[in-house]
Amino acid sequence: MAPPPSTAVPPLAALVVRILTFICLIISVIILATNTIKASDGVNEAKLKFNHFYAYRYMLSTAVLGIAYTLIQSAFAIFHVSMGNRIGGDGLVQIEFYGDKIVSYILATGAAAGFGLSVDLNSLPVNGSDIEDFLNKANAAASLLFIGFLFSAISSVFSSLSLPKRS
């Protein structure tokens, strides 16, 4: 009798998804961290940075947390691809499964916070291409964070398929 087909995802595919997650998150952090404008009312000039807003700081924090987690899991995935077996056995598979779930939800909330604040700020009666550029960059960072969430969610599905089958 032939063994049942494996539902586990090839380790290389899991590694590629983690690398794509990392790339989206790192670009999101770069865009958000460099997002500043100089606003002027004719008399006073002020420098507006992303960190003046709690939602954008939260967005940055979630992206950095996602980067750290993705780097650690990528190292384990590289080991799995190169050696053919996992570090830690079934215990690490459980940690990877729950970690992927938690991190993907955290990334989703960070993207939602960024989108929400951008919508709120966009509704203010302030005109100017500088403000629009600021909000567009924040939306770009939130979009990349959301794409990172999608890749992280795919990775979460992959890790769920790697769980040991219990009867």
C-alpha positions as CSV (number, residue, x, y, z in Angstrom):
1,M,0.0,0.0,0.0
2,A,1.4,3.4,-1.0
3,P,1.9,6.0,1.7
4,P,-0.7,8.9,1.7
5,P,0.3,11.9,-0.3
6,S,2.1,14.6,1.7
7,T,0.3,17.9,2.1
8,A,3.4,19.7,3.3
9,V,4.6,22.6,1.2
10,P,8.1,22.3,-0.3
11,P,10.6,24.1,1.9
12,L,11.8,26.2,-1.0
13,A,8.3,27.6,-1.6
14,A,8.0,28.5,2.1
15,L,11.3,30.2,2.0
16,V,10.4,32.3,-1.1
17,V,7.2,33.4,0.6
18,R,9.2,34.5,3.7
19,I,11.7,36.4,1.5
20,L,8.8,38.2,-0.3
21,T,7.3,39.1,3.1
22,F,10.7,40.5,4.3
23,I,11.1,42.5,1.1
24,C,7.7,44.1,1.4
25,L,8.2,44.9,5.1
26,I,11.7,46.4,4.7
27,I,10.5,48.7,1.8
28,S,7.5,49.7,3.9
29,V,9.8,50.7,6.8
30,I,12.1,52.6,4.6
31,I,9.2,54.6,3.0
32,L,7.5,55.3,6.3
33,A,10.7,56.2,8.2
34,T,11.8,58.7,5.5
35,N,8.3,60.3,5.2
36,T,8.7,64.0,6.2
37,I,7.5,67.3,4.9
38,K,8.0,70.9,5.7
39,A,4.8,72.8,6.1
40,S,4.6,76.5,6.1
41,D,1.8,79.0,6.6
42,G,3.8,81.9,5.3
43,V,5.1,82.9,8.7
44,N,5.9,79.7,10.5
45,E,7.5,76.6,9.2
46,A,7.2,73.2,10.7
47,K,8.6,69.8,9.9
48,L,6.0,67.1,9.9
49,K,7.3,63.5,10.4
50,F,5.6,60.2,10.4
51,N,6.4,59.8,14.2
52,H,4.1,62.7,15.1
53,F,1.2,60.3,14.6
54,Y,0.6,57.3,16.9
55,A,-1.0,55.3,14.1
56,Y,2.1,55.6,11.9
57,R,4.4,54.8,14.8
58,Y,2.3,51.7,15.4
59,M,2.5,50.8,11.8
60,L,6.3,51.1,11.9
61,S,6.4,49.0,15.1
62,T,4.4,46.2,13.5
63,A,6.6,46.2,10.4
64,V,9.8,46.0,12.5
65,L,8.3,43.2,14.5
66,G,7.4,41.4,11.3
67,I,10.9,41.9,9.9
68,A,12.5,40.4,13.1
69,Y,10.2,37.4,13.1
70,T,10.5,36.9,9.3
71,L,14.3,37.0,9.6
72,I,14.4,34.4,12.3
73,Q,11.9,32.1,10.5
74,S,13.9,32.6,7.2
75,A,17.0,31.4,8.9
76,F,15.2,28.2,10.0
77,A,13.7,27.9,6.5
78,I,17.2,28.2,4.9
79,F,18.5,25.5,7.2
80,H,15.5,23.3,6.3
81,V,16.1,23.8,2.6
82,S,19.9,23.2,2.8
83,M,19.9,20.3,5.2
84,G,16.6,18.7,4.4
85,N,15.3,18.5,8.0
86,R,13.9,20.9,10.5
87,I,15.6,22.3,13.6
88,G,13.6,21.4,16.7
89,G,11.3,18.9,15.2
90,D,7.6,19.1,15.9
91,G,8.0,21.6,18.7
92,L,9.4,24.3,16.4
93,V,6.6,23.5,13.9
94,Q,4.0,24.4,16.5
95,I,5.9,27.6,17.4
96,E,6.1,28.5,13.7
97,F,2.4,27.9,13.2
98,Y,1.3,30.1,16.1
99,G,3.9,32.7,15.5
100,D,2.9,33.0,11.8
101,K,-0.8,33.5,12.9
102,I,0.1,36.1,15.5
103,V,2.5,38.1,13.3
104,S,0.2,38.1,10.3
105,Y,-2.6,39.5,12.5
106,I,-0.3,42.1,13.9
107,L,0.8,43.2,10.4
108,A,-2.9,43.4,9.3
109,T,-3.6,45.8,12.2
110,G,-0.6,47.9,11.4
111,A,-1.7,48.3,7.8
112,A,-5.2,49.1,8.9
113,A,-4.0,51.8,11.3
114,G,-2.0,53.4,8.6
115,F,-4.8,53.4,6.1
116,G,-7.3,54.7,8.7
117,L,-5.1,57.6,9.7
118,S,-4.4,58.5,6.1
119,V,-8.1,58.6,5.3
120,D,-8.8,60.7,8.4
121,L,-6.0,63.2,7.5
122,N,-7.0,63.3,3.9
123,S,-10.5,64.5,4.9
124,L,-9.0,67.6,6.7
125,P,-9.5,70.9,4.8
126,V,-5.7,71.4,4.3
127,N,-4.5,71.9,0.7
128,G,-1.1,71.4,-0.6
129,S,0.9,69.0,-2.7
130,D,3.3,68.5,0.3
131,I,0.5,67.1,2.4
132,E,-0.7,64.9,-0.4
133,D,2.8,63.6,-1.0
134,F,3.1,62.8,2.7
135,L,-0.2,60.9,2.7
136,N,0.6,59.1,-0.5
137,K,3.9,57.9,0.9
138,A,2.1,56.8,4.1
139,N,-0.5,54.9,1.9
140,A,2.3,53.3,-0.1
141,A,4.0,52.1,3.1
142,A,0.6,50.8,4.4
143,S,0.0,49.1,1.1
144,L,3.3,47.3,1.2
145,L,2.7,46.4,4.9
146,F,-0.7,44.9,3.7
147,I,1.0,42.9,1.0
148,G,3.5,41.7,3.6
149,F,0.5,40.6,5.7
150,L,-0.8,38.7,2.7
151,F,2.5,36.9,2.2
152,S,2.6,36.3,6.0
153,A,-0.9,34.8,5.9
154,I,0.2,32.5,3.0
155,S,3.2,31.5,5.1
156,S,0.7,30.8,8.0
157,V,-1.2,28.5,5.7
158,F,2.0,26.7,4.7
159,S,3.0,26.2,8.3
160,S,-0.4,24.8,9.1
161,L,0.1,22.2,6.4
162,S,3.4,21.2,8.1
163,L,1.8,20.4,11.4
164,P,2.1,16.8,12.3
165,K,-1.1,14.8,11.6
166,R,-2.7,13.4,14.7
167,S,-5.4,10.8,14.7
